[in-house]
């Protein structure tokens, strides 16, 4: 419905969901200084986040926390478990084995790997449980075991396990002080590299496209009779969401409306974007001119929690749409701040009398959850996401580790390792968001069946394990049995 020809556009349709996380990747392969609260923990439980696949085409040039030491330890482990000559025998089976014994060996090895992956999940949970019960000796012992089981280049649970373990070490080491002061940090990638990683994630996973498409469908439906449209985007990022909507408005019978977009973003996004909001405004203005759509851009370079009504420039006679895509979960609520920016923003937006408000959020419950249930929820959620990436991104993709490290891992570490105001990844289930919107005075805006159909067509380009479901006036995108992203609209 809103698809545009690639050759007519600059390739900047990139998501910038991962922008508000203040932590950088933790180099847990390097010990903290002896004066750090983390020193004792890390000296006893160093996490080896490494590539143990010698056949991988991956070459790490990002300064990530990867060491070759793990290769030797894996070889030692295989020697103990399979016998000193078994690896050579498997490689030379044409001379040494008949086909039946070869199949039995491969079957046995597959079973062993499956058991290892199953135990990894159980051991990660056991380590988190020990930490939740303040059994630090058991937690350290489990970390020593886990560090031999995780790998940033392995199976989905092994890759996720590397980052979960990193979060566990950071959580354990933070006792009494900020983890930002107690752990070494790896340098950020260059902004052009980060954009490349985000683009890869955007292309191989439908989560962002689903969110943008469903929100745009609600806005297009609400504004189909309007001549002057004002869209306020509370996390505009690259502005990629509005490319297809501008094109859709351009094709509207009777001509396009006059569109004004107010883009809100703080300075942390400028790094990924390579500059200020003027870049977004210029790109969208160029697109609008190409499609003969009257266009105006208003930039608001402030933190979302600091936005006031006078920043938004609402004008009489304009039909107002407000977009909350992957942003409200970054706002502290009543459990963190007496100001409760999460509910305050919704009340402020309601006072502006918008015609439609769109919400897109990850369907996960980590906001007020205690450490142990939060860990289990995070593992379950990101396990599904890592598995979905595994289907569409080849295992030997040279940038796979960078994509997962810089676009997903930091969220995982933040959820596991941080508390209070330092934990900015605070997801809520749609049921809770629904309660917040209703308390602010909103009522549900009906979904368009055309949008539902369009998204189903989009998903046909991906794995058949993705599923789309409409429930209680909202759309859910899931991987197998796990809901991952929810989208709805309000008025």
Order of alpha helices (4+ residues) and beta strands (2+ residues): alpha-alpha-alpha-alpha-alpha-alpha-alpha-alpha-alpha-alpha-beta-alpha-beta-alpha-alpha-beta-beta-alpha-beta-alpha-alpha-alpha-alpha-alpha-beta-beta-beta
